Amino acid sequence: MRTGRVARVVLVHRDRALGVLPPVDLELPWWPEVRELVAAVRERDGLEITVLRLLHAASDRVAGGEVTYLAETDRVPRLPLRPWAGEPLADQALRQTWARPGGPADLLAWADDRLAAAGRDRTGPAEQMRTWNLSTLWRLPTREGLVWLKAVPAFFAHEGAVIDWIGAPSAPELVAHAPGRALLVDVPGTANHDVQEPGALRPMVALLTAVQQRAVDRTGELLAVGVPERRLSGVVDRAGAVVADWAPQLDRSERRAVEALVSGLPARLAAITDCGVPDTLVHGDFHAGNVAGRPDDYVILDWGDSFVGHPLLDELAFVQRLPAPVRTTARGWFVEAWQRIVPGSQPARAADLLDPVVFVEAAAMYARFCAAIEPDERIYHAGDVLQMLRRAATAPAAG
């Protein structure tokens, strides 16, 4: 069972490191979640802070345990601070803009300017909800209701553009967007992370496949607005690179299995192509938690991982998170949809052939993350590459 966190905060004021606040006990274990930490420091110490980034974690669990953050403060506190041995302000070329002093303020200034232009002036303080290497998320009260400010790294910079292309109500309503940042109108309703009932899951699949059907003949438009191209034709190179770099850390049998999988990819990919399911827009991280709202008005969130490629990669990601009895049923929804979209196609066979490929593609994705993230925050993903390669080695169709 997951536990909370013990968080320490190294304070920065006007580009000067001040020292470390006493530890704060937090209920939420997830390291990127910072709303509770900001509120706890405000209540206990009377300080306003903005969390910039993770500095140190006592374990690689990505949740719980002892963690240390770097945060800006609005003033020098009177309470005594312990010294921090490192140099938290030492520059790092891969650091995200929102993880630098002054970065969040610049982001909020951009948001306020766009909100004012849209007639949605902010009516209260911005609330920092989450920050880590893949995004920073703020909740902004406005005259027209809640708006979410989201900023993402360069490798997700197309998110606002693809949301704009999809349009509401299938994707969130946009107030404004620019490369790497977006203002999104709040979607009412409870979170769907734990949804497992077929009656609630099937409309999610129907919504995604409808978007993908619309995109089949318009992939050129998506590429033109910056959506990455990751068609299966590039899998051999991507898989070969990640296996060459990371497989030496696997044990001998795992290494042999993934190397055999890579050597057999050309024939496997040809067979997948023969199944007749066309390339289109792929969400890239499709699961119930990335679908907001209620079954009669779902909205698909978090399009930063999206790319042009094989749509059944989304099917595999979706069903793997479901319990076994629901998994088979959910796979059938994708099969039915693609048989309807492309009569005569063989989506069930394509999905079976893709099964081990999805893990190699995930390993390559996490390797891209690690290569583009500053060292202090690679702990979020450092174990994911090897985990995905091990799953590729043991996937039922890997042989």
N, C-alpha and C positions, 0 to 999 in steps of 0.2 A: 504494500500500500504506500502510495506517495505521501510524503510529508511536506511541510512548508519549507521556507528558506530562512536562513540567517544572513541578512544583507548588511554589508559595510559600504560606506559611501566616502570616496575621496572627493573633497570639495575643491572646486576651482572658482575663483572670482577674478574677473578682469585679466584673464590669461595667466593667473598665478595659482599654483597648487597650494592649498592651505593646510591640508591634513585630513585625518580620517575621523568621521563621526563615530560615536558608540554604535554597536551593532543593533539592528532592528529585526525583530521576529516577524515574519510574514506568513500568512496562511497559504497563499497561492504558491505552488512550487515552481512554476514555469519561469525560467530566467528572463525571457523577454518582457514579461508582464511587469510594468513599473507603476501603474496607477496607485496600487496599494502602498508602495514604497514612498512615493511623493506625498501621499496623504499622511502617512505615519510620521515622516520627518516634519511636515508642517505642524501636526498636532503636538508632537513631543518637543521639538526644538524651535518652533516658531519661524522656520526657514522655508522659503520657496526654493525648490530645486528643479532642475531639468536634467534628467538622466541622459548622458551622452553615449556611454558604451560600457560593455563588460571589460573589467580590468583583469580579474583573476577568479578562478573557481577551484575549489578544493578537490573536485572530482570531475569525471567526464560524463556524468549522468544526465546533464542538460536540464535537470529538474531537481529541486531540493538541495540540501547541503548548504555549505557556506560559499557565498559569492561576494565579490567586491565590484562596485560600479564607480565610474567617474561621472560626476554631476556638476553642473554650474549652479551657483547660488546667487541670490539677489543682493547679498551683503555678507560682510565678514561676521561670523557669529561670535558671541561673547564666550560661549562655553569652550573649555579646553579641547584641543584636537590632538590626536596621536599623529606622529609623523608617518609618512608613507615612504618606504625605502626606494621605490622605483622612480622613474621619470614619466609620469602619466601624460605629460604634454609633449613628449618627444614626437616629432612628426613621423608619419607613416604614409607612404605613397598610396596605399590601398584604402586608407580610411575614408568612410563615407562622409559626405558633407554634414549630415545631421549629427555625426559623432564628434564634431569639432566644436570648440567654444564659439558661440555666435551663430552656428549653423541652424539650430532650431529657430532662433529669432528671425533669421533671414527667410526661412521656410514659412513661418507664420505671417511675416510681412507680405510675402507673395500671396498667401491665402486670403488675407484681409483685403488686399487690392482686388483680387478676382471676385470675392464675395460682394464687395461694394459695387463693382461693375455690374454684377448680376442682380443687384437690389436685395441682397441677403446679408446685410451688415451683421457682424457678430454682436451678440447681446450680452456676453459674459466671458469669463476666463476660458482660454483654451485648456483642455484637459489631456495631458499626455497619458496614453493608454499602454503603448507597447513600443519598444525599440530594441533592435538587434541588427545583425548584418544584412538581413534580407528586407527590412522595412522599418519605418517608423510610422506610428499611427496616432492621430490626435482626434479628439471629439470637440467639435465647435458648435456652441449654441448660436443660432441665428434667428432673425425675425420670422423666417419661414420654416423653422424646425431645425433638427440636428443635421449637421454636415460633417463628414469624415474627411480629414486631411491625411493622405497617404503619400509617402515618398519611398522610392525603391532604388536599388543599384542600377548601374548602366546596363547590366544584362537582363533587367526587367523593364527597361525604360519605355518599351512599347505598350505597357499595360493600359495607360490612358487612351492611347490611339485605338487599340483593339476594342476596348469598352465602347468607345465612340462609334466604331464601325458596327458593332453588334446592336447597340442601342437598347434603350429601355423598352419593355419591361424585362427582357431576357437577361440583361446585364444591369448594373446599378445606373441610376440617372446621374449624369455628369453635370456639375456646375462649371467646371473648367478643368483643363489638363495641359500639361507640358511634358516634355521628355523626363521621365523619372518621377513625376508628381501628379497628383490628381485630387480634386475635390468631389466627393461622392455624397449624394443625398442618402440619408439614413433609410434603411429597410426595416420596417417594423416587424415584430415577431420574435419568437424564441429561437435560440441556437439549435441547430439540427445535428450536432456532432454525434449524438448517441442514437439517432434514428435508425431502426432496423426493420420496421414494419413494411412489408411489400407495398401496401396501399399508399404509404408516404414516399417510398423510394422510387416507384415507377414513374411518377410525374417528373422527377429529377432527370431520369434517363430520357424521357420524351422531350423535355426542354432542350437538353444538350444536343440530341441527335437532330432536332429541328434546326438549331443554329448551324450544325455541321452540314446538313443538307443544303442550306442556303449558301454556304461557303464553298461547296464543291467546285462550282464553275467560276469562283471569284477569288481564287487564291492569289492571283496577281495583284488584286487590290490590297490584300492583307500584307503581302510582301512589300508593297509600295509604302505602307504606313509603318514599316519597321518590324513586322512580325518575323521572327527567325525562321529559316527553312531548315528542317531536320527530317527530310524524307528518308525512307529506308535505304535509298541508294548510298547514303553516307554512313550507314551503321557500321560497315566493315572498318572504315578508317577510324571512326569514333571508338568502337570496341577495341580495335587493335591498340590504339594509343593508351586507353585506360588500363588495359591488361598488361601492356608492356611496363607501364609506370608503377602499377600497384600489385600485380600478381606475385612478385617475389615475396610479398609479406604474407601470402597464403601458405597453407601447408601443401605438401607435395600432391596429394590427391585432388585437392581443390584447384590447384594451379593447372593440373593436367585436364581437369574437367572444363575449366573456362577456356583454356587454349584450344581444346577440341571443339568447343562451341563456336569460337571465333573462326576456326578453320572451316567449319561447316556452314558459316553464314551465307556465302554466295548462293549455295543451292537452296538453303532455307528461304532466303529473301526472294528468290525466283519463284518458289512455290507460293509464297504469300502474295506476290504480285498476280499470279495466275488465279487467285481466288476472286479477283475483280472488285475489291473494295477500294475506292479511290482516295487519294490524299485530300485533306481538307484541313480545317482549323481544329487543332487539338488543344484542349484546356491545359493539360500537363500536370494537373494536381486535382483531378476530379474525385471528390468524395462528398458525403452528406454534409460534412462540416463547412464546405465551401458553397453550400446552397442555403440561402436565407429565405425567410418568409414562410408561408403556409402552402400546402399542396396545390391550392387553386390559384396561387399567385407567386410561385417561386421566382427567385432571382439568383443567378449564378455569379459568385464573387471570385476575387483573386485570380485575375487573368495574366499575372506576370510570368507564369511558366509557359504560357501558350506558344505554339509554333505551328507551322504547316508541316503535316506529316500524316501518319496512318492513324485514323480515328479510333481503332480498336485498342490502341495503347491506353486510352481513357477507360475503356471497358475493363481492362485488366486491373488498372489501378482502383477502380470503383469496387469491383467484386471482391478483391483480396481483403478488404477491411470488413467484410460481412461474415456472419456465421454461416457454416456450411449449408444448412437447409435453404437459406435465402440466396446464397451465392449462385447456385445452379439456376434458380428462378430469374435472378437479375441478369445473368448472362443471356438468358433467353430473350429478354427485352431488347438488348442490343442486337442480337441476331435477327429478330423479327424486324426491327427498324431498318437495318441495312439491306435485308432481303426486299423490303418494300422500296427503299430508295434506289437500289440497283438490282432489279429483277435478274435472277440467274446467278447472282454472286454467291460466294460461299463464306460468309462471315464467321461461322462456327469453326471451320477449318483454319481460317486465317488467325483467329484468336488462339487456337491451340498451338499453331506454329510460332506465334508471337510470344508465347508464355515466357520462355527463358530470355527472349530478346529484351523484354521490358526491364528486366533487372540489369542487364548490361547498359541499356540506355540510362537507367537511373544512376548507375555507378558513374557514367560519363558526366551526367548532370552534376552530381555532387563533387566530382573532381573539378569541374568548371567553377563551382562555388568556391572551393578551397583555394584555387589559383587566383581568385579575384577578391579574396577577403583578407583583411589584415591578420597577422599571426595571433593576436590576443583573442580573436573571435572565431578562429577556425575550429575551436573546441566544439562548436555547435554541429559541425559536419564531418570532422576528421574521421570518425568511426563509420560513417555512412557508406563510404566508397567500398570498403572491404566487406561490409555487411551485404551490400547489393551483389557484389561479385560472388560471395558465398551462396547467396540465394540463387543466382544464375547457375552455379555449379550443381545445385541440388534440385533445380526445377524438374518436374516430371518429364518434360519434353527435351531436356538438355542433351540427351544422348541421341 
